[in-house]
Amino acid sequence: MTKHNANNERIKRKYLTFLKQAKGQNESSIDAVAKALARFEFYNKYKDFKAFRFEQAIGFKKHLTNQKHHKTGKPLSLATMHGTVRHLKCIYRMAVTRDGLQITY
């Protein structure tokens, strides 16, 4: 059974709406962001985004290097890993400035 964190879902919904309405991004770009967020949440065991620590980002980047593409079985490309991390960086930047999240160091 898939777990979800209600606070994270609200933040994700706001962010994805922002990307679509304010930034005018297309559905495939929004899907890529949603996939990146899903990967991070799965890795992070659905912990609240508000409890984010930079060590989680370091661990997630290492985790991505060990992941395989679901169709080819090959390691994820550098472009995929970079895009995934870039999407996460953007949502955290928005969450910190708009929602007042405190990232602990």
C-alpha angles and dihedrals in degrees: 000000000000117000125217135189112221094210091051091049091055092049092047093048091051092048096047090048089050091052092050101040106030101027096034094224118168126244095260091056091048090049090053090053091048090050092050091051091048091052092051094046092050091050091046093048091242094293115170113274087228090067092057118145125185090240087068090059091050091049092046092053089052090046091054091055089061096047124104129215108260094229106033100030089224122128115274113271121250088245091057092048092047092048092049093052091044091055091050092049091054096051092047091049090052093044093051095049100038105029099033097239114174113220111204122218 
